[in-house]
């Protein structure tokens, strides 16, 4: 049967052992699901099977499944670069997707980025990466270190980096 | 003779025998360690970075669910460090810089040894085992017993050594995020960075080495930035475009060499536009390639050229500026002239015409086609009154066999990276010139003034000298013109009759060739000028 029309459900199991059920047609947006079920080039599949996503924890996988289900109903409009706006809401006009990332904390956001990257869900990856990039845009190096909680370069490394990129900041 | 000490140095040298019994005799509870004590070789022979024994091999750390991880964590969490190092490793400045969890583990453990004395609570104290080959040798950490409570839950099953104070310091951030848990792989970072603008990307490069590597990568959106920037520019150097082409076509075999090449292309284009003000043959000539057309130059006369020239310049009539092309054989030709005229040659299917060939002269009440005016060009290195510059900085144009004042090459002041060839009488641009009448806001409020004939007053350029023309019926104005729109970008013109007055003077008195010195100094310039001046006077 054609995978796109397959309404059979499958379960995605998280690292914590929790399973989340969703239609295969929605789940196949994730390439890891498609690869695990060995779809052929025509997009046909015999019988979809459950997939274990051991790299993703339960709360994160739950959000991913929520995204996959909704995407199957309403696809995310492609985010074009260069960005028209420096804000998340300025680039994502669809209300559901704006609200999808509202209220989640930074660790969950980064977990979603990692999960989308691992599961090869391009729209989710674009959405979450856009959210992070809007947080970083226009920030100084010190502010970026605070947001990502990363340690500084040594003064010599920082001077080298600034010297290497003086050509743009001298404009 | 070394001994193994627990918590207190020093030790003496280890005898050359199986170390297993020696080690075992020093510890009250072998279960404190995960050492394979049955298979220990002679510890004294262990070298730095060797792989001879479990003491030297780095402990393996795996994900939860993995058997080896379970074995490591099932006990009291003791982790072995390497032996054989003669010095304690330096405290890591950034544990996160380690590429593998086990290296981070080892370095973290070694670093913690230096903090042992700082903890007041007995429950926080670690129990290291040192080995000292001789009395005067530095201590060699063999292993430490870490209370289970000191090992954090880890991220995705990885074991962490958490010094309480260190963990607290590391987790300090706006949102108290533990960076161990949120450390993103390079490809995910590139996915984030592709949405950033150029300056934000370069700020990333200043943060730390990992972000610098990811932000410089081709996948961080540099190709898009190049395309976006270059689409707004009249001229991009060929080196930058070829670099970007390499980025698009890089193969897996040379990935390491080309992974930052898109950023290099961007940088090359920006630096070239900012620093190079000479035009290359490729950027000047239309027929540089036999298979395609090259740059087309818009030309118009300046007002200072006089009405003899501006009166039949289409730009001054409100039309599009003349489209001229420079050819490699040193000639200049025109594209698409108005009026009836025949093409002189064809390049790549495009007809080329003599410059000014469309003009018609009225003579004795009849329109006649005037004689052909041949235009030639060549590079010169140092015109009169101008400093020596590299080739491509000055272009000498010959009109009808006579040199006209030199055209000085520079970048367009409007920031579009295009080139301007400017003399005191004319201007070429490598992009479309704004039509006459499109006055910029910066010049709209300016007035053009001139002195009256008697030099007593300033008046508008096209006003009469007479304060009240009604008082005197005669018009004493030297030059009356209708007010015209201001010369577009006039305030940005830098080559004037003042700066080229000697060349302009020589032309006006009939000089055929203008001086050009490759390395002319002031004396040579003066002699050349005098020579041409004398010759011109004689010809008159």
Interface residues (C-beta under 8 A of the other chain):
Chain A: X15 X54 X55 X57 X79 X81 X82 X83 X105 X106 X107 X110 X111 X113 X114 X117 X125 X126 X129 X130 X132 X133 X134 X136 X137 X138 X139 X140 X141 X144 X145 X146 X147 X148 X149 X150 X151 X152 X153 X154 X157 X158 X161 X162 X164 X165 X167 X168 X169 X171
Chain B: X63 X64 X65 X93 X94 X96 X156 X170 X171 X172 X173 X174 X175 X177 X178 X179 X181 X182 X184 X185 X187 X188 X191 X192 X193 X194 X195 X196 X197 X198 X199 X200 X202 X203 X204 X205 X206 X207 X208 X209 X210 X211 X212 X221 X224 X225 X228 X267 X270 X271 X274
